[in-house]
Amino acid sequence: MSTLSVEINDPHDMISETSNVVNDLEAAIDAKLDLDPIEYKNILVCGMGGSAIGGDIVADCLYAHSDKLIRVVRSSELPAWADSESLILVSSYSGNTAETLSVYDKAVARGCRIVAITSGGKLKDKAIADGIPYVLVKSGLQPRNAVGNSIGYMINAIATIGGPDLRDEVRATIPALKKYIASLSPLDSQPRKIAGEIMGSLPVIYSSNSLSAIASRWRAQFNENSKLIAFDGHIPDTNHGDITGMVGCNGVRIKPIILVEENQSRIFRNTLNATISTLKNRGMKPYVIRIPGKTVFEREMRAMMLGDFISLHLAFFKDIDPSDVSSISRLKLAISKRLGRSRKSKR
């Protein structure tokens, strides 16, 4: 089948939903939030899946602006150092993610300063009952496609309570991001061509350190949308471990995909070129994608959106519905039941 074939299996219109990420981001950034100023000594973003990825991107963007530690927690546990002076952004799109609800309960018990970000569910109910401030986001999306909401509301919430304010920086990128995402939507666009290059291989997504959150997003989107196993990491760390496994996988069609920012230091360029040369000498054909953009935020958004559309087209080539995550739903239900039984046994 031609890589430009227009036949697609998209019964839930994932293309349109994915195309709306910048509009969702813009609405979230401009929303008026009912939040009071909060003093804090560190920030923890607690979430799973797409909610956690949103936290990773926000943490990356605040790296050069915040004088306080920002961490993302993907767990049902809080770190021991989280206390009454910690700001906990509890993010669950559905409001029913078992691990995130567990973290919320622990944060309440410790007297942490909490803001919940959700479209509803149990998290909203708990926040109302406990008098915890919450931000209600747009509902009805696939959770992984709610990332524009997640990023926008986190940045907005942090600024509203008195933290670093990146809202104007984000607003300044919106026109360029809208133009870029419009170029990704057509069925003969760059993402479909790249998907054709990847099809039939095992993608291993590597990035410069500043795009590591995006490499993780690509892996997750290949898993969920494309129903394709993939792995991620970052350079130069891969050269101190992963590279040995990469060159030793005889019989496996590995496709290294390397995401890098357009402007890099000489040291990184030399490291990247040596890595590419090593992979080529072992018969692999790494696909290097250079990401433009004036700010960290713009580069991360561009790279994320490109990967999202590539993952959709990988699903279309396989004639599968990219929206189907029934296996995840079954696993979440099983985890929720087990955690429920565990809580009851401790009473």
N, C-alpha and C positions, 0 to 999 in steps of 0.2 A: 504494500500500500504506500502511496506517495506520502511524504511527510507533510504535504500541503493539502491533503485530502480534507474536505470540510465536514465529513460525517463525524458527529460527536454524540456521546451518550451523556446528556446533561439535564436529567429530568427535573432537577431542583434549581436550575439556572445558577450554577456556581460561578459562571463567568460574570454575570451581572453583580452577584453578591461580592465577589472578589474585586470587581471594578469600583465598588463604592467605598473602599477603604479610606481614600483621601477625603471624600465628603463626610464620612463618619468622624475622621480625625478633626476636620475643620469645625464640625458641630460641637464636638467634645471640648475643644480648646476654647470656643466662644461661649460655652454654657456658663450661666451664673450659678455658682454653687453656694449652698447654704452651709458654709463651714466657718467656724471661728478660728482665730489664730491659735496655734499650738506651739509651745516650746518643746524641743526634743534634742537629744544628743546623737541619735543615729536613726536610720530608716531601714526597716525590713519590708520588702514586698513579698507577701506570702500568696502563692498560687501554684497551679499546676498547668501544664500544657500551654495553650495560647496566652493565658493570663500571666504565666511566668515569663514567657518570651517578651511580652509587653514590658514587664518589669526589667528584664535584661537591657532592652533598648533604652528605656528611661535612665537606668543606671549608667549606661555608656555615655549618654548625652549630658548627664549631670557631673560626670567625672571631673571635668575641668572647672566646674562652677560651684560645687558643694564642698564646704570645709568639714562636712560630717560624713561618716561612713554610710554607704548604701549597699545593702546586700539583698539578694533574692533567695528565698527559702522555698525549696520544692520538697516538702515533707509534711508529715503530720505533727512534727515536733518543732518547738522554738529553741534556738540556741540558749545556753545557760545564761549568757550575758544580757539577753533581752529583759528589760525591767520597766519600771514605771516611768522612766524618762525616754523610752524607745517609742518611736512612731511606727505603728504597724499598719501598713496598707494591705488589707485582706481583700484579695481580688479573686472572685469566682463568677464567671459570666452567668452560669446557670443558677448560682446560689446554692447548689446542692452537692458540690464536690466534697467528698467525705474527708479527705486530708486537710482541705482548707478550713472546713468547719471545725475540725479538731484543733487546728492552730488558733482559730478564733477563740474557742473556749479557753485555751491555755493563756492567750493574751489577756482575756478578761480577768481570769483568775489572778494573774500577776499585776493587774492594775496598769497595763500598758495603755498608751494613748493610741486609739484605734480609729481608722476610717475604713469603712467597708465600701467596696466597689462591686456592684452586681446588677443584674437585670431583674432580680427578684428571688424567689425560692426561700429556702430555710435561712440563708444568710441575712436577707432583708428582714425576715420575721425576728431573728435573734437580735439584730441591731435595734429594731424598734422596741422590743421588749426590754433590752438592756440600756436604752437611752444612748446608744452609740451613733455618732454621725455617719451617714451613708450617702453614697452617690448612686443614683439610679440611672443605668445606661440603657440605650436602645435595645429592645428585645427582638426575638424572632430570627436571629442569625445563627449560622453554624458557629460554635464557640471559637474555632480557629480563624473565622472571618470577622470576629469582633475585635481584632487586634488594633484597628484604628481607634475604636472607642476606648479600649484599654489604655493605649499610649496617651491619647489626648486627655482623658479624665485623670490619669495619674499625674501628668505634667501640670494640669490645671489645679488639681487638688493640692499638690505640693506648693505651688505658687500662692494659692488662696490662703493657706494656713500660715504663710510667712516664710516659706523656703525659697530656694533659688527659682527665679521666674524666667522660664524659657518660652513663654507664650508668644512673644513678639518674634522671636527667632523662628518658631514653628510657623507662624502666620506668613512670614516672609517667604517660606519655601512652598507654600500651598500652590501658587500658580504653576510653578515648574513641575511639581509632583502631579498635578492634574493633567498637564500636557504629556508627561511621561507615561502615566498609567493609560491614557487614551491610546498611546502608540503600542501598548502591550496587548490590547483587546482583540484586534483583528486576527482572523484565523490564519493569515499568512505572515504573522509578525515574528519578531526575533525569538520569543519563547517557544513557539512551535518548532522552529528550525533547531534550536538547541535541544529540545526534547527528542527530536529525531536522531541527534547525535548520541544521546544518552540511552535511548531505548535498547533493551536487551543486555544491559550491562549492570554492574553493581556500582552505583555512584558512591564515591568517597569525597565529601565536600570539605575542602580546606580553605582557610582564609588567613589574612593578616590578623593580628591579635585584636585590632580595633573593630573587626567585623565578625568576631567569633560568635556573637549572639545570632547573627544572620546565618552563619553556617549551620548552627543548631536548628534554626527555623526551617532552612531548606530540608534538612534531614527529616524533621517532623512532618513537613508538608509532603515529601515523597512517601513517607510511611502512610499518612492518613488519606491524602487525595489520590496518590498513584498506587497505593497498596503495594509498595516496593520497598524492600529493605535498603537502608542507606546508612552511612556513617559520617561523622564529622570530626574535625579537629582544627588545629591552627598551626601555622608556621611562625616561628622556627621550632616549636615544641615537637612537631611531627618528626623532625630530623633526628630526634633523640630517642626514638622508639618506634613509631608507626611505620617509618620507612622500611624497616627490616621486614615487617609483615607484608607490606605492599609488594615488595620485589620478590617475596617468596611464595606468593599465591599462584602457583602454576595451575593452569586450567581454568582459572576464574577470570572472566572478562571484567576487570576493574576499570572504572572510568574516573580518574582523578579530575575533580573540578576545583579550580583555585580562584577564589574571590579576593581581589586586591583593590585597594584604592589607587586612583590614577597617580597621585603624587606620593612617592615613598622615599625613605632615606636610602642613601647609597648602600649602607650595610644590608638593609632588607632586600634591595634589588639584587645584590650579589648572592644573598642566601636563596632568594626565589629562583634565580637563574640556575644555581647549582642543583637545587631540588628538581627543577624541570628537566635538566640534563640527565640526572640520575634516573628519573622515571623513563625518559625516552630511551636511554641505553638499555633498559630492561624490557623494551617492547611496548610500553604504555604510551598513550597519546593524551597527555593532560590538556584539559580545556581551561584556558585562562580567561577570566572575565574581569575586565577593569571597570571599576565603579566610579563615575564622576560625582561631583557635588561640592558645594562650597562649605558645608558644615558636616559634622559627624551625623547629625540628625538626617540631613538630606541624603547622605550616602547610604546610611542604614535603611532608610525607607525605600530608596531606589533598588537596592540589592534585595530587600525583602519582597517587594512587589514582583520583581523579575522572577524570583524563585517560585512564588505562589503560582504564577501563570505557567511556568514550565511544568510544575507538578500537575496542573489540570490537564495539560496536553499529553503528558505521559499516561494519564488515566484514559484519555480519549483514544490514544493509539491502542490501548489494551481493551477498548470497548467496555469499560466499567464505569459505574456511577461514582464520581469523585466524592459525592456527599455522604456515601454510606460508611458509617463507623459503628456498625452494629456490634462488632467484636469488642470495641472499647466500652460501649454501653453495657454489655453483659458483664465485663470485668468490673466496671465501676459499681454495678449493682451488687456483685459478689463482695467487693471490698466494703461497701457501705453496710451490708448485712453483718459481716464479720466484726467491723468496728463497733456496730451497735451492740452485738452480743458481748464484746469485750468490755464496753462501758457498763453494761448491766451487771456483769460478773464482779465488777469492782465496787458496786454499791453495797 
